Amino acid sequence: MSVSDLVPNRDLRHLIESSLGATPSAPPSVQPTAAAVAIALPTDEVVRVTAEQDGDRLWVRIHPENSQTRSPVDLVCVIDISGSMGTEAVIKTAAGVENNGLSILDVVKHALKTIIASLGPNDTLSLVTFESKAQVLRARVATTDANKPSLIQSVDSMRPMDMTNLWDGMKKGLGIFAGHQDEGNSEQRVPAMFILTDGQPNIAPPRGHCEAIKRYTAEHGVRCTLNTFGFGYSLDSELLHDLAKLGDGLYSFIPDAGMVGTVFVHALANTCATMCTDVAFKIGNQEHRIGTIQYGQTRDVVVDRSNAAAAGEHIQQVDVSYVPWWTNSKHTLQVAVGPVSDKNKHELEAQHLRQKAAEAMRIQDLLTDLTGQGVLAFEPEHFARWGKHYLPSLGRSHLLQQCNNFKDPGVQHYGGPLFNTLRDKMDRIFDDLPPAVPSIRQYVDRRTNTVRASAPVSMASYNSRADPCFGGDCLIAMADGSTKKVGHVRKGDLVKTEQGAALVECVLKTVKPDPSLLVRLGNLAITPWHPVKHHGKWAFPYDVASAAAHAREWPGMEQSVVPVYSLLLQQHHTVIIDGWVCVTLGHGLVHDPVCGHPFFAGNEVRECLEKMKGFEDGLVLTSGVERDSKTGLVCGFAPLDEE
């Protein structure tokens, strides 16, 4: 039987999905292990594989089908609670330091509560903490509505303690999977482990962490995807990257508190969209591990066969193996190798370049090729602090073809429809959960020099995005009732706002070397995180478009290489573009959960523009935002090189 003989049974699939979506009649009582709802297992999912050769290069592409139903997960979260996790999660801006009394652990705990809120009755969650020693707080608890309050209590009980014994945390996390398998449990889910730390381990196994994991998993027959998360700059990023590679997972670098939400949301969405684990293919006697595949997202590997060809080896087939989440058994396919078609030659080249670029982002390769074009904003003096952590994280995301955050444009096109739906839902959960209560409870009021208790903090600012711009061809409403293209607006123009006429003080024109990601809301083309009024409330265009895409009202996202524009007004600080009310720079809505931003909302953006060439004439040219070298947060605009 070959892959071409496989035919999906859509009627059966419909019954399965209906069963997975069903709600139990009564919530079960708290169970320490085992899920509370029986899981109906798919039987007709199809993985299609193609293998095409062009000279010495062999391109293997795996095409998983789409799905409307996510996979159930068996998730183990291993959290660093060493003393440094109690330090304040400050957000640094060009104007200084913004602090809300939240510790790093406070923000991480909110992310864990997002995970709890996002999981359903078919999932299980385990919580492991580590400092000088590790402790299993909860093991394989079904995330039913009845069990979630007790899981949240376990999260709230986490307190910063002592040292950083990463291995003991990992060993106890892996032990949960080992114990589950020793019990002979037949329930099937996607097994995954999330490990978060903000430092370097100061207690390590004699043979090192990677060798210890290899020995433990081999001895106990444990298989799970291992994702690592590094917070801040005192990291052993090489170790975290190697652990993720060993576990077929992502390493995600979290430079500041503002990235915690987006990174955890993307990691959980990728896990819940997983169709198969332990994916690999063999060419002759050589095996290539791929890791996991997600519903609706192709995986591509280009293999250089020049040495084999020189030795006279000719490959006629590729053997592909994978483990679907609904079974522990390995599935195999034999795929014939054919010549690459003319229409696919450019795609093969593109995949080859993506793979080479991702692999070159390893630190040792990058250091020999530090050029301005190669590292963009990562100048050599900043590399030791920021780049050495960020680049391995970015490279791993490209290699696995998984989107791991909202900020990096290059990874935004990864992920199938199921991932996008899950990610958007979980993102809203992070922002909408009750505000975190600061554990660093007191701050000094500079005006009265008195000590006050910190108030609960909105978490939207800990899920940050950037880049506020409009497309130049969009039509802006003028004060006299006419319209004008945004790209034709000049200093001194009077535009229409919600409160009346307002004078344009400056136009910010951004000409980026790479395409800008824009959202289409009717005729309005706008960057995803530039707030607009929707049903009387401020909202992100990305969220508006995502909801509309389900109703097929608008085409959604697009990439544009044309310049984009922002406006600085003398007053009122809103404009109406193609019927949409949009905020402008320095709008003052600093406490709004959507509009609030440490740079764009306050006076900092005006002060930045006033110092730039062209401000007096009312036109500032920029190539994009600048980020603080220590935090990665937006702190200014990069002047456009006009040469």
N, C-alpha and C positions, 0 to 999 in steps of 0.2 A: 504494500500500500504506500502511495506517495502523497505528498502534501496536496497535489491537485485532486486527489480522490476525496478529500475532506469536504463535507457539505454541512453548513450550519443548520441546526434544527431550530428555527426561529420560534415555532410554537412552544417547544419545550423551554426555550430561553425565556419567553414571556411568563410562563408559569413559575420559573425559578425566580425571576426578578420580582414578581408579585409576592412570592413567599418571603424573599429577603426584605421587602419593604413593609411587610405586615407588622402590626403592633400587637404585642402580647396582651391578652385580656386583663391580666393583673400583674403589677410589678412584683418580682420575686423578692424574697428577703436577701439580706447581705450574705454573699458567699465569698470565702477567702480565695477560692480557686474555682475554675470552670465557668464557662459562660452560662447565662440564664436562658438563652433562646437557642433552640436547635437551628443549625445553619444548613440551608439547602445548598448543595454543592453543584456548581456548573458542570456540564458534561460536553458542551458543544463549542467552547471557545476555540478559535483557530489561530495558530501562529504560522504565518507564511514567511518563507525565507527565500531570498534570491542570492546568487553568487555569480558575479560577472568579472571577467578578467580583461585587463588592458595592458599588454606588454608584461612587465614584471610585477604589476600591481593587481592584487585580488581584492575585490570589494564585496563584503558580505553585509547584506541588509536584512534585518529582522523586522517584519511588519506585524505587530500585534493588532488585533481588532479593537474597535472602540467598544465602550460599554457605558450604559446609563447607571449601572449599579457599582458602588465601590466595593473593594475587598475588605473583609473583616481583618483586624490586626491584633496581634499579641505583642504589646509594646512594653518595653522595660526602660524606664528613665533613671539614669544614674547621675546624680547631681552632687557637685562639689559644694560642701558646706564648710570649707576651711575658713580661717579667720578673715582672709582678704575679701571673701564674698560679702562681708558686712560693711565694706567701704561704700561711700556714697556714689550713686550712679549719676554723676554730674554730666551735663550737656554743655560743652564749651562752644562759644560763639565768638565772632570777631569782637563783640562788645564786652566779653568777659565770660563768667561762669554762671550757668543757670542750674540751681539745685532745688529739688522739691522734697528733700528729706527721705527719698527712696534709696535703699541700698541696692547693690547689684542683685543680691538674693531676692529682694522684694520684687524686682522686675521679672526675674526668672520664675518666681512663684506665680506671678500673674500669667506668664506663658504656660506654666503647667496647668493652671486652671482653665486656660483656653483649650488645652489638649483634652482635659476632662470633659468640658462642655461640648467639644466637637465629636467625641467618641460616642458610640451607641451601644445598645444591649448585646450586639454580637461581638463586641470587642472586649479585650481584657487589658488592664493596666497594672504595672508593677512599679513601685517607687523604692529606689535604693539611694541612700546618702552615703558620702564618704568624707572623712577628715583623717585623723590618725588611724582610724579603723572604719570599716563600712558597716552599715546597718540596713537590713531589709525592713522598710516600713510597711509595705503592703505587697503581697505576691499574687499576681494573676486574679485580680478582682474584676468581675464583670462590671462594665461601666453602664449599668442600668440607672434609671432615675432614682431608684431607692438607694443605690450604693454611692452615688456621686457625693452627697454631703459628707460621708465619712472619708472619702478620698480627699476632699478639699480640706477637712480637718487635719489629715496627715500632712498635706502641703503646708498648711499654716503652722504646723508644729516645727518646721525646719528653722534652725537657728545657726548662725556662724559659730564654728567651734575652733579647731586646732590646725593640724598639718594637712598635707595633700597626699593621701595614699590611694592613688588612682587605681593601682592593680587590685587592691582589695575590693574596691567598688565594682570593677569590671568582673572579677571572679564571682562575686555574689550575684551580679546581674546574670552572668552566663549560667550560674547554678540554678537560677529559676527555670531557664529553658531545659537544663539537664534533668532537673527533678520532674518536670512535666513529662519529658520523654520516658523517664524511668517508670513513671506511673502507667505507661502504656495508653495514655489518653489519645483518642482517635480524632478529637476535634481539630480542624484545620483552619489556620489563619496565616497571615503574613507575619513572620517573626522578625522583630526589629528592636534594636537597642539604640537609645539616644544617650550620649555621654557629654556632659557639659562641665568644663573647668575653666578657671581664670588664671591658672598658674602652671608651674612646672612641678611634676611629681618629685617629692623629696624622700619618698620611700618607694623602692623599686624591686622587682623580683631579680634574682641573681643573673638570669640569662636575658634579661630585658623584657619589656612588655610584649613585643610582637611574638617572640619565641614562646613566652608563657601562654599567650592566647592560642597559638598553633597547637601546643601540647595539650592544653585543656580541652579545646574543641575536638581534637582527634580522639582523646581518651574517652570523652563523654558523648561523642556523636552529636554535638551541638551545631546547629546551623541557624544563623540569623544575620540580617543585614545590620552593620554597625555604622552609625552616623556619629561623628564627633563635632563638637561645637567649642570653639575657643573664644573666650571673652577677654578683651583688653590686649595688652602688648607684652606682658610677662609670660609668654607662652613658649612651649616647645612645639612649634607648628610642624616641624618635621615628624615628630612622633605622632601627633594627631592626624596628620595626612597619611602616614604609614598605617596607622590603625584602621582608618577609614578604607584605605585601599585593600588591606587584608580582609576587611569585612564587607567588601563590595558596596560601600556606602559613600556618602559625601562628607568632606570636611568643610565646615562653614566657619569663617572668621567673623566675629562680632566686634567691631572696633569700639562701639559705644552703645549706651543703653537704648538709643533710638533704633537700633537694628535688631533687638531681641525679638520683637513681635514678628517682623517680616521673615526672619530666618526660621523660627520655629513653625510658623504657619506653612511655609513652603515645604519644610521637611516632613511635616505630618501629612500634607496633601500628597506629596510624592509617595509616601508609604501607603496611604489608603488607595492610591491609584495603581499599585503594583499588581501586575498579572502573574509574573513568574520570577522566581529567584534561581540562583545557581546556573545562570545561562552561560554556555560555553560552546565553542566549536573547535573541531579538529581538522587540520589540513595535514594529511599523512599522519606522522607521529607527533606533530606539534599542536599543543592545545592552547587556545586563547580564551581567557576568562573575560566575560562581559559583565557579569553581576546580575542586576535586575532589569526587567523591562516593565514599562508602564503602559496601561491601556491607551491606545491611540497615538503613542509616540514611538517612531521608528528608532532603531539602534543601528549604527553604522560603524564598521571597522574596515580599514584598508590595510592590507598586509603587503609588505615589500617581499617579493619572491625572487629578487635578483640572484641571491646566493644559491637558492634551490634550483633556479633555471640554469645557472652556470654549471651545476653539478649534474644536469640532465634529468632532473625530476619534473614530471608532468602530472599535474593534479587534475583529475576529472570529476571529483565530487568533494563536498564538504559535509562533515557529520556534525549536526547541531544537537545539543542536549539542553534541557531546561526542566525545572520543577514548578508546575503550576501551584498556586497557593492552596488549592483544594485537595492536594494529594501530596504524600511524601515520596512518591515514586518519580523516577526520572523518565522524561519523555525524550525520544530521539527522532530526528529526521535526517534523511540522506538527500542532499541537494546537488544536482548536477551543475557543474561549472560551465558557463557559456561566455561567449565574447560580449563585451560591453556594447550596448546599442549606441548609435550616434547621438540620440537624444539624451542619453544618460552620461555621456563623457564629461560634460561640464559639472554634473552632480558628483561624479566620482572625484574629480579634481577638487571640488569644494570640500568634500568630506575628508580628503587627504590633508588639505591645508588646515582644516579645523583640528584634526587629530594631532598634527605636528605642532600647531600653536599651543594646544592644551598641554602636550607633553613638555614643550619648551618652557612652560611657566614654572617648572620646578626650579628651585632657587639656584642650584649649581649651574644650570644652563643659562639662566637669565643674567647672572653676574658677568658672563663673558660677552654679553650682547646688550649692554645698557645703552640704549639710544633713546633720544627723546620720543621718536615715533613708536618705539617698542614698549615703553612704559608709560607713555602719555603723562598723566599728572604725577607719576612716581619719580621725582628727581632723585639722584643718588644720595643726597643728604637725608632724604626722607625714607629711603628704602629700608635701612636697618630697623626703623621703628615700625613702619606700616606695611611696606611692600612685601617683605619677607613672609608675612602672615597672609596678606590678601591674595597674592598671586597663586600660591598653591590651592587656595580655596576656589578661586575663579577657574583655574585649570581643571580641577576635579569636576566642577559643574559642567564644563564643556565636554570633557571626556565621557561622562555618563549621559550627556544630553538631557540634563535635568535643570530646571529653573530653581535657583535657591534664594532669590530675593527679588524685591521690586526695583532696585536701584540700577543694576548693571544692564545696559541695553542689550548686550550681546546674548544674554541668556533668556530674554523675554519670549523668544519664539519656541522654546522647548515646552513640552507638556501638551497632552491631548485634551480634548473637550472635557473629559471627566476630571482631570487634574485642575483645569481652570475653574470648573464649577466648585470643586471642593475647596480650592485655595481662596476663592472669593467669599465663600460662606464662612470659613474659619477666620479670615481676615476681619470680617464684620464682628465675629464673636469676640476677638481680642479687643477691639475698640469699644464694644458695647457692654462688656462685663462691668460689674460695679468697680469703681476706682480702687486702686491699691491704697492701703493705709500705710503711710511711711513708718518704718521702724526707727529711723533716725528722727525722733519726734519733735525736736525743738530746733528753732532757728532764731537768729537775732534780727529783729525789725530795725533796720538801719535808721529809719526816721525817728523812732522813739527810743532806740537803744534798749529795748525790752525783749525778753525771751518769750516766744509764743509757740504753741503746739502747731505742727504742720497739719494742713487739711488733706483729705484724700485727693489723689491726683488723677486726672484723666489720663488714660493710657494711650490715647491716639498719638501723642508726641513720641512715644516709645515704639512706634511702628512707622517710622518716618519715610517720606519720599521727597522729591525735589523737582526743580525745573518748571517754572510757571511761564507759559508762552501761548500765543495764538498764531494761527496760520495767517500769512499776509494777505491772502485773497478773501478772507472773511469780511463781511460788511458790518461796520460799526455805526451805531445811531449817533447823529450829530445833534447839537442843541437846536438847530434851526429846522429840524424835521427831515433833513436829507440823510443819506447814507454815504459812506466812503470806505474804500478798502483799508483794512488795518495798516497795510504796508505803505499807504499814502498819507497817514496821519503825521502831522508835524507839530513842533512846539508852538504854542499859542492857539491851537485849534480849541474850539469849545465843543465838548462831547456831551451827550445826554447821559444822565445817571438816574438812579432811583430817586434822588433828592433834588434833582434839577441840573442846571448846567455846571460844568466843571472845566477848568483850564488845563490843558496838557502842558506839563513842565518839561518832560523828557520822554523820548522814545528809546527803548532798549532793543536793539536789533541783534539777534543771535545767528551767527553763521557757523554751524558746526561742521567739522570734517567728516563726521559720520551721520547717518540719517537720524532725524528726530522721530521719536515714537509719538504719534498723535491719535487722539480719540475723535471720532466723528459723532457729533450730536446734531442730527439734521445736517445743516450746511456749516455748522461751526466745527472747525478743526482746532483742537486744543490739546495741550499736553495732559497726561493722565491725572496728575495730582494738582491741577490748578482749579481751585474751588469755583463752583457755579451754583446759582440758586435753582433748586429743584423742588417743586411743590412747597415753596415758601421757606425752605431750609437750605443751608449750605451743604453741598455734597461734592465728592470727588467725581470728575467726569468718568473715570474708570468704573466706579461703582454704578453710575447711571447707565453707562453703555452696556455693562455686563447684564444688568437687569433687562435692558431693552433688547439685547441680543437674543435672549430667550423668547421674547415676543416677536423677534424678527422685524423690529421697527427701524433699526439703523444698521449700517454695515459694520460698525465697531472700530477696530484698531487698524492703523495704517502707518507706513514709514514714509517720511518725506525728507528730501534733501534740500528743499527751499528754505530760505530764512524764516525765522519765527520772531514774534515781537511781544514785548511787554510795555506797559505804560505807567508813568508816574504822574499822578494828578495833583493839582493844588489843593483840592478838597473833595469830599464825598467818597472818592476812592472805589467807585464801581463804574463799570461800563456795560452797555447793552450791545452784544455782538450776535448777529443772526438770531435775534429774539431771546438770547440767553443773558441773564445778569451774571457778570463775572467780576471778581475782585481785581484790583490793581495793586501795584507794589506799594508797600508801606501803608496798608489799609488800616492798621491799628486794632484788628480783631484778634489780639494776642491770646485771649482766653477762650476763644471759640474752639471746640474740639476738632473741627475740620480746618478752619482757616488759620488757627494758631500755629506759628512757626517762629523759632528764635531769630531768624534772619529776615525772611520775607515780610513778616507781619509788622515789625516794629520800625523804629527810626534808623536801625542799622543799615538797611538797604539804601535809604536816601543818602546817608553819610558816605556810603561806598560809592554811589553814583556821582556825588558831588566832586569826588577826588579823581574821577576818570576823564580821559581825553574825550572831548566832544560834548560834555555836559552843558557848558555855557551855550552851545549852539543848539542844544536840545536833541542830539542824536549820539548815543553811545553804542559803539560796535563791540561785540564780544564774541568769543568762540565757545562760550559755555560757562558753567559755574566753576568756582574754585572751592576746594575743600580744605579744612584745617588739616595740616599734616599729622597732627596728633590724634584727632578724633574722627576724621573722615566726614565731618558735617560741613554743609554749605556755609561759607563765610564771605563770599564775594563773587566777582565776575572776572573771567580771564580776558584781558584785552585782545582784540583781534589783530593778528599780525597781517598788516596790509601790504607787505612786500610781495 
